[in-house]
Every structure is written in C-alpha cells, then in structure tokens.
Amino acid sequence: SSTRNTHIERLWLKVSTQFARAWCTFFSRLEELHGLDQTNPHHMWLLHFLFLDLINYDCKEFQKYWNAHPISHENRSPQDIFFLGQLEHGIYEDCKGVHPNLEELDEEYEPWHGIGGIALEADNEEWHGIAGDGEEVHQPDQLEAGPDEDFPDYAALVNSIGKEDNREFNQELIKVPKHADPFEDEALCDIFQRSLACLQATGDIPLGYGAHPTEWDDDTGYPSFGIIQTGLSGRKELRIALPDSIWRPRSIQWVQALYLMDQLIDRQIN
C-alpha cells in the first residue's frame, strides 16, 4: 500500500471515484428495484456469495493502478518510492511494536490457544434465526466454566497483550451487518448453486423482482445511472453512471439467485 506516501483522504477519494461509488449505487439499486433487504442476514450472505470476489478484484486492480501511478512532485510512483526506500533505509517492519503471534508465545500459554484449552460443556447449542430486532437468537446449554478470576495466568496474558497493543489500534467498535447461510446443510447449498448455474445458462429472468423487461418503464427502459447521497448531512446527491453492459447482468444475477434462495427457503420451512 502507498498510504505512507500520500494523504489518506486523497486515497479514499480515489477509491470512491474509481469503483466504490459504483458498487454503492448498485446496492442501492438492488434495494430500490430488486428486493434487497439490508436487515435480512440471508440477503447479506447472498451479496457475499455473488459479488465479494468481484469487489476484491476491483480492489486489487485499483491497488495495482495506484501503486504504479506517478506522484506529481516526486515524478516517481509509490511503488518506486517503496523499493528505493528499502534500498536506502532497509526493510520496514509493519508489525514493529505489536505483540508477536500467539503461536510464538511461551509453551506455558499454549493451553489457552485455539481449541486446545479447557473443555467447555456446551452441547447442542442451536441457532434459532434472527429476532425482530435483528439480533441472533441462540439457546445454549449451560457452559461449565468459571470467570477469569479462576484463571489468573490467562487474565494476566490478556491484559498484557491489550496494554502492549493498545497504542497500535483504534478500539472503537464498528457494527457489521449480520449475514447467515440460509441453507440447513451443504447438500441444499449445492442444489442452490447447480440450479443457479442452470438458470443463468438459460437466461430466464424471474418475474416479480423488477429485472424482467416487461417490468421496466416503457419510456426510459432500464436505468443506466443511479443517485446516492453524500456529504456529512447526506443532502448532497451524486448521479453515478452504471453502464448497462456491466451492471444490468449483475442485477439479473442477483434476481435469479434471490428467486432460487426464496424458493428453497420456503421448501426448507414447509
């Protein structure tokens, strides 16, 4: 990354204008026209399933472009500056001052790592979906484990790592939308994927999801742009182009997948 060689605000502006705004506008379109419900964890799962690889690809392409573009006052790219800096000053340690990987700690702490610690009695914990307020609903059995006071060495380890790394991280929590696999088992998920491949091969577009040509406005057709709100108050509107050749096929892909997921969930419940 070249964030050490330019103002971070400018970098994020470039990320936004190069590809992030288009994805934001596209997701807004899915909400407005094609049935996306951002409070539904199954819909969030479906977005990941369909588009996460494409978003990561766009990120990688932007990274390659950004690190190769010349900086005006230096006449060198961030990549040039990075390697020349290594030649002049040595290799920068990204994790300098951060606590080492837990796997490298003394063996006395190994019982607290991963799944190799003290066994907890937690049989048959069941996931019961999402409550009306969007929270996951679990009904676990009692866990037979004492508080941290019962394990002073472990508590001391946690506190030690926290104090050492506190200066390296922003501790403010970010609320992440919930996403949950809608299918009960891998077999049903496999049916979904094979059915989606067949539906995409035939090119059929389900009715009722706003993507079929008969559902478009007769005068304007399928929209080739979208509007998003920006600014601190959210009052500024930006008109973002969504080229039909790129974004309409993705809308159709979403509609096809959502239709199949809805059908399989209904059968799963009934």
Secondary structure, DSSP 8 states (H G I E B T S, - for coil): --TTSS-HHHHHHHHIIIIIHHHHHHHHHHHHHS---TT-HHHHHHHHHHHHHHHHHHHHHHHHHHHHS-BTTTTB-HHHHHHHHHHHH----TTTTS---GGGS-GGGGGGSTT-SS----TT-EEEEE-TTS-EEEE--------GGG-HHHHHHHHHHHHHHGGGS--------------SSHHHHHHHHHHHHHHHHHT---TTSS-SGGGSBTTTBS-SEEEEEESSSS-EEEEEE--HHHHHHHHHHHHHHHHHHHHHHHHHH-
